[in-house]
């Protein structure tokens, strides 16, 4: 597996390094009232690590479908983060960030 990961192109590694910035932007936008919460940052860091792992493994084993799999997985990851934070009584500052109101 390490051999497959070491042969990935440079843009995959660059994109993997930038994934936590998206998670931080999401937290800063939707949870601005709770930025001092350790639980918020712990779950955001865990989400970023899971995103990076999924991204690298998907490009290492199935490069043809890696982009589609990761684009589909990003909203689901944020949905799971929102659900987990609700259990800690951490509510979004803007309402429901991942599910639109109908």
N, CA, C and O atoms as CSV, one atom per row, in Angstrom:
chain,resi,resn,atom,element,x,y,z
A,1,UNK,N,N,0.824,-1.187,0.000
A,1,UNK,CA,C,0.000,0.000,0.000
A,1,UNK,C,C,0.875,1.261,0.000
A,1,UNK,O,O,0.555,2.241,-0.673
A,2,UNK,N,N,1.974,1.231,0.754
A,2,UNK,CA,C,2.865,2.388,0.766
A,2,UNK,C,C,3.471,2.641,-0.604
A,2,UNK,O,O,3.715,3.789,-0.978
A,3,UNK,N,N,3.714,1.573,-1.351
A,3,UNK,CA,C,4.250,1.743,-2.694
A,3,UNK,C,C,3.239,2.444,-3.591
A,3,UNK,O,O,3.608,3.305,-4.389
A,4,UNK,N,N,1.967,2.079,-3.464
A,4,UNK,CA,C,0.932,2.737,-4.264
A,4,UNK,C,C,0.809,4.210,-3.880
A,4,UNK,O,O,0.660,5.065,-4.753
A,5,UNK,N,N,0.870,4.514,-2.583
A,5,UNK,CA,C,0.757,5.902,-2.142
A,5,UNK,C,C,1.958,6.736,-2.556
A,5,UNK,O,O,1.820,7.922,-2.855
A,6,UNK,N,N,3.129,6.126,-2.576
A,6,UNK,CA,C,4.316,6.895,-2.941
A,6,UNK,C,C,4.352,7.219,-4.434
A,6,UNK,O,O,5.084,8.119,-4.846
A,7,UNK,N,N,3.583,6.510,-5.245
A,7,UNK,CA,C,3.566,6.753,-6.688
A,7,UNK,C,C,2.466,7.717,-7.120
A,7,UNK,O,O,2.259,7.904,-8.319
A,8,UNK,N,N,1.771,8.318,-6.200
A,8,UNK,CA,C,0.716,9.258,-6.570
A,8,UNK,C,C,1.318,10.548,-7.110
A,8,UNK,O,O,2.389,10.962,-6.665
A,9,UNK,N,N,0.644,11.190,-8.066
A,9,UNK,CA,C,1.166,12.441,-8.624
A,9,UNK,C,C,1.171,13.582,-7.607
A,9,UNK,O,O,0.515,13.514,-6.568
A,10,UNK,N,N,1.920,14.617,-7.930
A,10,UNK,CA,C,2.098,15.736,-7.005
A,10,UNK,C,C,0.795,16.454,-6.709
A,10,UNK,O,O,0.611,16.930,-5.589
A,11,UNK,N,N,-0.132,16.554,-7.680
A,11,UNK,CA,C,-1.363,17.304,-7.451
A,11,UNK,C,C,-2.290,16.595,-6.466
A,11,UNK,O,O,-3.105,17.240,-5.807
A,12,UNK,N,N,-2.169,15.273,-6.364
A,12,UNK,CA,C,-2.966,14.545,-5.379
A,12,UNK,C,C,-2.482,14.892,-3.976
A,12,UNK,O,O,-3.290,15.131,-3.078
A,13,UNK,N,N,-1.175,14.920,-3.789
A,13,UNK,CA,C,-0.620,15.264,-2.482
A,13,UNK,C,C,-0.923,16.717,-2.117
A,13,UNK,O,O,-1.170,17.025,-0.951
A,14,UNK,N,N,-0.904,17.600,-3.097
A,14,UNK,CA,C,-1.234,18.999,-2.848
A,14,UNK,C,C,-2.697,19.147,-2.442
A,14,UNK,O,O,-3.013,19.869,-1.497
A,15,UNK,N,N,-3.577,18.468,-3.149
A,15,UNK,CA,C,-5.004,18.520,-2.811
A,15,UNK,C,C,-5.266,17.917,-1.432
A,15,UNK,O,O,-6.104,18.425,-0.687
A,16,UNK,N,N,-4.569,16.855,-1.087
A,16,UNK,CA,C,-4.738,16.236,0.234
A,16,UNK,C,C,-4.304,17.195,1.344
A,16,UNK,O,O,-4.896,17.218,2.423
A,17,UNK,N,N,-3.276,17.975,1.069
A,17,UNK,CA,C,-2.819,18.935,2.077
A,17,UNK,C,C,-3.796,20.095,2.240
A,17,UNK,O,O,-3.830,20.729,3.295
A,18,UNK,N,N,-4.586,20.379,1.214
A,18,UNK,CA,C,-5.534,21.492,1.273
A,18,UNK,C,C,-6.908,21.099,1.815
A,18,UNK,O,O,-7.710,21.981,2.121
A,19,UNK,N,N,-7.201,19.819,1.943
A,19,UNK,CA,C,-8.510,19.386,2.441
A,19,UNK,C,C,-8.855,19.940,3.828
A,19,UNK,O,O,-10.005,20.324,4.038
A,20,UNK,N,N,-7.928,20.001,4.780
A,20,UNK,CA,C,-8.289,20.573,6.081
A,20,UNK,C,C,-8.709,22.038,6.019
A,20,UNK,O,O,-9.445,22.499,6.891
A,21,UNK,N,N,-8.259,22.774,5.013
A,21,UNK,CA,C,-8.678,24.170,4.880
A,21,UNK,C,C,-10.176,24.269,4.603
A,21,UNK,O,O,-10.836,25.190,5.084
A,22,UNK,N,N,-10.707,23.339,3.841
A,22,UNK,CA,C,-12.144,23.317,3.586
A,22,UNK,C,C,-12.938,23.027,4.843
A,22,UNK,O,O,-13.987,23.629,5.073
A,23,UNK,N,N,-12.446,22.112,5.653
A,23,UNK,CA,C,-13.117,21.802,6.916
A,23,UNK,C,C,-13.059,22.997,7.859
A,23,UNK,O,O,-14.041,23.307,8.534
A,24,UNK,N,N,-11.916,23.667,7.906
A,24,UNK,CA,C,-11.813,24.849,8.758
A,24,UNK,C,C,-12.752,25.958,8.292
A,24,UNK,O,O,-13.377,26.629,9.113
A,25,UNK,N,N,-12.853,26.151,6.990
A,25,UNK,CA,C,-13.760,27.173,6.459
A,25,UNK,C,C,-15.207,26.833,6.803
A,25,UNK,O,O,-15.988,27.724,7.137
A,26,UNK,N,N,-15.566,25.571,6.726
A,26,UNK,CA,C,-16.917,25.133,7.070
A,26,UNK,C,C,-17.221,25.425,8.537
A,26,UNK,O,O,-18.283,25.954,8.867
A,27,UNK,N,N,-16.283,25.077,9.409
A,27,UNK,CA,C,-16.467,25.312,10.850
A,27,UNK,C,C,-16.539,26.801,11.140
A,27,UNK,O,O,-17.391,27.233,11.916
A,28,UNK,N,N,-15.665,27.593,10.536
A,28,UNK,CA,C,-15.674,29.035,10.781
A,28,UNK,C,C,-16.963,29.691,10.304
A,28,UNK,O,O,-17.445,30.638,10.926
A,29,UNK,N,N,-17.521,29.198,9.209
A,29,UNK,CA,C,-18.744,29.800,8.677
A,29,UNK,C,C,-19.977,29.380,9.462
A,29,UNK,O,O,-20.790,30.229,9.829
A,30,UNK,N,N,-20.131,28.102,9.724
A,30,UNK,CA,C,-21.376,27.600,10.294
A,30,UNK,C,C,-21.371,27.476,11.817
A,30,UNK,O,O,-22.438,27.350,12.419
A,31,UNK,N,N,-20.213,27.509,12.448
A,31,UNK,CA,C,-20.143,27.363,13.902
A,31,UNK,C,C,-19.342,28.490,14.540
A,31,UNK,O,O,-18.553,28.245,15.453
A,32,UNK,N,N,-19.530,29.701,14.079
A,32,UNK,CA,C,-18.734,30.831,14.561
A,32,UNK,C,C,-18.998,31.156,16.033
A,32,UNK,O,O,-18.131,31.734,16.688
A,33,UNK,N,N,-20.153,30.808,16.565
A,33,UNK,CA,C,-20.449,31.075,17.976
A,33,UNK,C,C,-19.744,30.107,18.919
A,33,UNK,O,O,-19.625,30.386,20.112
A,34,UNK,N,N,-19.282,28.989,18.408
A,34,UNK,CA,C,-18.714,27.941,19.256
A,34,UNK,C,C,-17.239,27.676,18.964
A,34,UNK,O,O,-16.765,26.560,19.174
A,35,UNK,N,N,-16.519,28.661,18.495
A,35,UNK,CA,C,-15.133,28.444,18.099
A,35,UNK,C,C,-14.222,28.080,19.266
A,35,UNK,O,O,-13.137,27.543,19.038
A,36,UNK,N,N,-14.614,28.346,20.483
A,36,UNK,CA,C,-13.809,27.999,21.649
A,36,UNK,C,C,-14.043,26.586,22.146
A,36,UNK,O,O,-13.420,26.168,23.121
A,37,UNK,N,N,-14.915,25.851,21.507
A,37,UNK,CA,C,-15.274,24.508,21.954
A,37,UNK,C,C,-14.227,23.487,21.497
A,37,UNK,O,O,-13.902,23.393,20.313
A,38,UNK,N,N,-13.720,22.741,22.448
A,38,UNK,CA,C,-12.748,21.705,22.127
A,38,UNK,C,C,-13.400,20.572,21.342
A,38,UNK,O,O,-12.777,20.001,20.447
A,39,UNK,N,N,-14.637,20.246,21.667
A,39,UNK,CA,C,-15.338,19.174,20.951
A,39,UNK,C,C,-15.502,19.526,19.480
A,39,UNK,O,O,-15.360,18.659,18.617
A,40,UNK,N,N,-15.794,20.768,19.189
A,40,UNK,CA,C,-15.947,21.210,17.803
A,40,UNK,C,C,-14.668,20.983,17.016
A,40,UNK,O,O,-14.702,20.411,15.926
A,41,UNK,N,N,-13.552,21.421,17.553
A,41,UNK,CA,C,-12.283,21.296,16.828
A,41,UNK,C,C,-11.796,19.851,16.785
A,41,UNK,O,O,-11.143,19.450,15.822
A,42,UNK,N,N,-12.103,19.071,17.809
A,42,UNK,CA,C,-11.701,17.665,17.804
A,42,UNK,C,C,-12.424,16.914,16.684
A,42,UNK,O,O,-11.799,16.153,15.944
A,43,UNK,N,N,-13.734,17.124,16.558
A,43,UNK,CA,C,-14.490,16.441,15.508
A,43,UNK,C,C,-14.159,16.986,14.127
A,43,UNK,O,O,-14.181,16.242,13.147
A,44,UNK,N,N,-13.855,18.267,14.039
A,44,UNK,CA,C,-13.439,18.835,12.751
A,44,UNK,C,C,-12.089,18.257,12.322
A,44,UNK,O,O,-11.890,17.963,11.144
A,45,UNK,N,N,-11.171,18.092,13.262
A,45,UNK,CA,C,-9.870,17.495,12.938
A,45,UNK,C,C,-10.031,16.036,12.527
A,45,UNK,O,O,-9.364,15.573,11.602
A,46,UNK,N,N,-10.906,15.317,13.204
A,46,UNK,CA,C,-11.153,13.924,12.834
A,46,UNK,C,C,-11.751,13.829,11.435
A,46,UNK,O,O,-11.377,12.957,10.651
A,47,UNK,N,N,-12.680,14.729,11.127
A,47,UNK,CA,C,-13.263,14.755,9.787
A,47,UNK,C,C,-12.191,15.041,8.733
A,47,UNK,O,O,-12.176,14.404,7.679
A,48,UNK,N,N,-11.309,15.977,9.004
A,48,UNK,CA,C,-10.241,16.298,8.051
A,48,UNK,C,C,-9.311,15.100,7.842
A,48,UNK,O,O,-8.900,14.836,6.713
A,49,UNK,N,N,-8.976,14.381,8.899
A,49,UNK,CA,C,-8.116,13.198,8.760
A,49,UNK,C,C,-8.804,12.102,7.961
A,49,UNK,O,O,-8.167,11.431,7.149
A,50,UNK,N,N,-10.096,11.919,8.185
A,50,UNK,CA,C,-10.844,10.914,7.426
A,50,UNK,C,C,-10.925,11.310,5.962
A,50,UNK,O,O,-10.795,10.458,5.083
A,51,UNK,N,N,-11.138,12.594,5.688
A,51,UNK,CA,C,-11.184,13.062,4.300
A,51,UNK,C,C,-9.848,12.822,3.594
A,51,UNK,O,O,-9.821,12.380,2.445
A,52,UNK,N,N,-8.758,13.109,4.273
A,52,UNK,CA,C,-7.434,12.906,3.676
A,52,UNK,C,C,-7.194,11.422,3.412
A,52,UNK,O,O,-6.707,11.053,2.343
A,53,UNK,N,N,-7.529,10.575,4.374
A,53,UNK,CA,C,-7.322,9.137,4.200
A,53,UNK,C,C,-8.164,8.591,3.045
A,53,UNK,O,O,-7.662,7.827,2.221
A,54,UNK,N,N,-9.428,8.976,2.982
A,54,UNK,CA,C,-10.292,8.528,1.891
A,54,UNK,C,C,-9.764,9.014,0.545
A,54,UNK,O,O,-9.759,8.269,-0.434
A,55,UNK,N,N,-9.327,10.254,0.506
A,55,UNK,CA,C,-8.805,10.847,-0.720
A,55,UNK,C,C,-7.578,10.081,-1.219
A,55,UNK,O,O,-7.515,9.706,-2.390
A,56,UNK,N,N,-6.616,9.851,-0.345
A,56,UNK,CA,C,-5.378,9.181,-0.760
A,56,UNK,C,C,-5.607,7.719,-1.121
A,56,UNK,O,O,-5.066,7.233,-2.115
A,57,UNK,N,N,-6.396,7.022,-0.331
A,57,UNK,CA,C,-6.648,5.603,-0.612
A,57,UNK,C,C,-7.445,5.441,-1.898
A,57,UNK,O,O,-7.183,4.528,-2.682
A,58,UNK,N,N,-8.412,6.319,-2.119
A,58,UNK,CA,C,-9.201,6.194,-3.347
A,58,UNK,C,C,-8.352,6.466,-4.584
A,58,UNK,O,O,-8.533,5.798,-5.602
A,59,UNK,N,N,-7.439,7.417,-4.525
A,59,UNK,CA,C,-6.565,7.659,-5.665
A,59,UNK,C,C,-5.528,6.556,-5.825
A,59,UNK,O,O,-5.078,6.295,-6.941
A,60,UNK,N,N,-5.140,5.904,-4.736
A,60,UNK,CA,C,-4.140,4.835,-4.825
A,60,UNK,C,C,-4.726,3.570,-5.441
A,60,UNK,O,O,-4.027,2.868,-6.172
A,61,UNK,N,N,-5.989,3.264,-5.164
A,61,UNK,CA,C,-6.548,1.997,-5.621
A,61,UNK,C,C,-7.504,2.120,-6.801
A,61,UNK,O,O,-7.510,1.243,-7.665
A,62,UNK,N,N,-8.293,3.153,-6.867
A,62,UNK,CA,C,-9.246,3.307,-7.970
A,62,UNK,C,C,-9.148,4.742,-8.496
A,62,UNK,O,O,-10.049,5.542,-8.248
A,63,UNK,N,N,-8.099,5.076,-9.201
A,63,UNK,CA,C,-7.923,6.462,-9.644
A,63,UNK,C,C,-9.010,6.956,-10.592
A,63,UNK,O,O,-9.292,8.153,-10.628
A,64,UNK,N,N,-9.620,6.065,-11.356
A,64,UNK,CA,C,-10.631,6.502,-12.320
A,64,UNK,C,C,-11.886,7.035,-11.642
A,64,UNK,O,O,-12.541,7.930,-12.176
A,65,UNK,N,N,-12.227,6.502,-10.482
A,65,UNK,CA,C,-13.436,6.924,-9.780
A,65,UNK,C,C,-13.158,7.741,-8.522
A,65,UNK,O,O,-14.080,8.064,-7.774
A,66,UNK,N,N,-11.906,8.070,-8.292
A,66,UNK,CA,C,-11.531,8.732,-7.047
A,66,UNK,C,C,-12.163,10.108,-6.911
A,66,UNK,O,O,-12.652,10.457,-5.836
A,67,UNK,N,N,-12.161,10.888,-7.973
A,67,UNK,CA,C,-12.714,12.235,-7.896
A,67,UNK,C,C,-14.211,12.187,-7.597
A,67,UNK,O,O,-14.702,12.929,-6.746
A,68,UNK,N,N,-14.926,11.325,-8.289
A,68,UNK,CA,C,-16.377,11.203,-8.088
A,68,UNK,C,C,-16.679,10.724,-6.668
A,68,UNK,O,O,-17.596,11.232,-6.023
A,69,UNK,N,N,-15.919,9.760,-6.187
A,69,UNK,CA,C,-16.144,9.242,-4.836
A,69,UNK,C,C,-15.902,10.310,-3.781
A,69,UNK,O,O,-16.647,10.398,-2.804
A,70,UNK,N,N,-14.887,11.108,-3.966
A,70,UNK,CA,C,-14.578,12.143,-2.977
A,70,UNK,C,C,-15.564,13.298,-3.028
A,70,UNK,O,O,-15.917,13.844,-1.983
A,71,UNK,N,N,-16.013,13.682,-4.205
A,71,UNK,CA,C,-17.006,14.746,-4.311
A,71,UNK,C,C,-18.323,14.303,-3.674
A,71,UNK,O,O,-19.012,15.112,-3.053
A,72,UNK,N,N,-18.672,13.041,-3.822
A,72,UNK,CA,C,-19.892,12.517,-3.206
A,72,UNK,C,C,-19.745,12.383,-1.694
A,72,UNK,O,O,-20.728,12.519,-0.966
A,73,UNK,N,N,-18.543,12.119,-1.216
A,73,UNK,CA,C,-18.331,11.889,0.209
A,73,UNK,C,C,-18.231,13.181,1.023
A,73,UNK,O,O,-18.511,13.162,2.221
A,74,UNK,N,N,-17.842,14.294,0.412
A,74,UNK,CA,C,-17.664,15.538,1.173
A,74,UNK,C,C,-18.949,16.019,1.855
A,74,UNK,O,O,-18.911,16.285,3.056
A,75,UNK,N,N,-20.079,16.145,1.159
A,75,UNK,CA,C,-21.293,16.595,1.860
A,75,UNK,C,C,-21.738,15.613,2.939
A,75,UNK,O,O,-22.260,16.023,3.975
A,76,UNK,N,N,-21.538,14.338,2.703
A,76,UNK,CA,C,-21.912,13.338,3.702
A,76,UNK,C,C,-21.059,13.488,4.957
A,76,UNK,O,O,-21.560,13.323,6.070
A,77,UNK,N,N,-19.779,13.798,4.788
A,77,UNK,CA,C,-18.900,14.007,5.940
A,77,UNK,C,C,-19.335,15.208,6.767
A,77,UNK,O,O,-19.316,15.158,7.997
A,78,UNK,N,N,-19.727,16.292,6.094
A,78,UNK,CA,C,-20.206,17.469,6.816
A,78,UNK,C,C,-21.546,17.194,7.492
A,78,UNK,O,O,-21.813,17.717,8.574
A,79,UNK,N,N,-22.378,16.390,6.872
A,79,UNK,CA,C,-23.652,15.997,7.482
A,79,UNK,C,C,-23.397,15.207,8.772
A,79,UNK,O,O,-24.048,15.443,9.790
A,80,UNK,N,N,-22.445,14.269,8.719
A,80,UNK,CA,C,-22.119,13.501,9.917
A,80,UNK,C,C,-21.505,14.386,11.004
A,80,UNK,O,O,-21.756,14.170,12.190
A,81,UNK,N,N,-20.710,15.372,10.612
A,81,UNK,CA,C,-20.150,16.312,11.585
A,81,UNK,C,C,-21.262,17.093,12.270
A,81,UNK,O,O,-21.239,17.267,13.488
A,82,UNK,N,N,-22.237,17.565,11.492
A,82,UNK,CA,C,-23.365,18.300,12.071
A,82,UNK,C,C,-24.147,17.438,13.053
A,82,UNK,O,O,-24.522,17.903,14.130
A,83,UNK,N,N,-24.389,16.199,12.690
A,83,UNK,CA,C,-25.130,15.296,13.586
A,83,UNK,C,C,-24.355,15.038,14.870
A,83,UNK,O,O,-24.939,15.018,15.954
A,84,UNK,N,N,-23.042,14.840,14.757
A,84,UNK,CA,C,-22.223,14.574,15.938
A,84,UNK,C,C,-22.184,15.790,16.853
A,84,UNK,O,O,-22.230,15.640,18.074
A,85,UNK,N,N,-22.100,16.974,16.295
A,85,UNK,CA,C,-22.035,18.184,17.108
A,85,UNK,C,C,-23.367,18.475,17.786
A,85,UNK,O,O,-23.386,19.068,18.865
A,86,UNK,N,N,-24.476,18.076,17.183
A,86,UNK,CA,C,-25.780,18.247,17.831
A,86,UNK,C,C,-25.867,17.442,19.114
A,86,UNK,O,O,-26.551,17.845,20.055
A,87,UNK,N,N,-25.178,16.302,19.161
A,87,UNK,CA,C,-25.161,15.487,20.387
A,87,UNK,C,C,-24.427,16.202,21.519
A,87,UNK,O,O,-24.672,15.921,22.692
A,88,UNK,N,N,-23.530,17.123,21.175
A,88,UNK,CA,C,-22.810,17.926,22.160
A,88,UNK,C,C,-23.481,19.277,22.393
A,88,UNK,O,O,-22.884,20.158,23.013
A,89,UNK,N,N,-24.707,19.459,21.911
A,89,UNK,CA,C,-25.463,20.716,21.994
A,89,UNK,C,C,-24.718,21.880,21.352
A,89,UNK,O,O,-24.787,23.010,21.835
A,90,UNK,N,N,-24.016,21.605,20.276
A,90,UNK,CA,C,-23.353,22.654,19.513
A,90,UNK,C,C,-24.180,22.845,18.252
A,90,UNK,O,O,-24.169,22.004,17.354
A,91,UNK,N,N,-24.895,23.958,18.198
A,91,UNK,CA,C,-25.776,24.223,17.070
A,91,UNK,C,C,-25.107,25.174,16.090
A,91,UNK,O,O,-24.259,25.984,16.463
A,92,UNK,N,N,-25.498,25.062,14.860
A,92,UNK,CA,C,-24.973,25.924,13.824
A,92,UNK,C,C,-25.418,27.370,14.044
A,92,UNK,O,O,-26.525,27.620,14.521
A,93,UNK,N,N,-24.563,28.301,13.700
A,93,UNK,CA,C,-24.882,29.710,13.816
A,93,UNK,C,C,-25.827,30.189,12.729
A,93,UNK,O,O,-26.462,31.233,12.879
A,94,UNK,N,N,-25.931,29.442,11.636
A,94,UNK,CA,C,-26.699,29.868,10.482
A,94,UNK,C,C,-27.955,29.041,10.301
A,94,UNK,O,O,-28.767,29.374,9.438
A,95,UNK,N,N,-28.151,28.025,11.035
A,95,UNK,CA,C,-29.299,27.136,10.841
A,95,UNK,C,C,-28.781,25.767,10.452
A,95,UNK,O,O,-27.775,25.308,10.994
A,96,UNK,N,N,-29.439,25.124,9.541
A,96,UNK,CA,C,-29.015,23.810,9.088
A,96,UNK,C,C,-28.124,23.965,7.862
A,96,UNK,O,O,-28.631,24.222,6.770
A,97,UNK,N,N,-26.791,23.814,8.015
A,97,UNK,CA,C,-25.888,24.111,6.915
A,97,UNK,C,C,-25.906,23.082,5.790
A,97,UNK,O,O,-25.636,23.440,4.643
A,98,UNK,N,N,-26.211,21.829,6.069
A,98,UNK,CA,C,-26.093,20.831,5.035
A,98,UNK,C,C,-27.427,20.425,4.428
A,98,UNK,O,O,-27.454,19.878,3.325
A,99,UNK,N,N,-28.524,20.676,5.112
A,99,UNK,CA,C,-29.829,20.292,4.582
A,99,UNK,C,C,-30.651,21.547,4.308
A,99,UNK,O,O,-30.948,22.304,5.232
A,100,UNK,N,N,-31.020,21.773,3.057
A,100,UNK,CA,C,-31.826,22.970,2.761
A,100,UNK,C,C,-33.238,22.826,3.284
A,100,UNK,O,O,-33.780,21.723,3.354
A,101,UNK,N,N,-33.825,23.943,3.648
A,101,UNK,CA,C,-35.214,23.950,4.112
A,101,UNK,C,C,-36.146,23.880,2.931
A,101,UNK,O,O,-35.909,24.505,1.897
A,102,UNK,N,N,-37.216,23.112,3.091
A,102,UNK,CA,C,-38.214,23.015,2.019
A,102,UNK,C,C,-39.546,23.488,2.514
A,102,UNK,O,O,-40.521,23.485,1.762
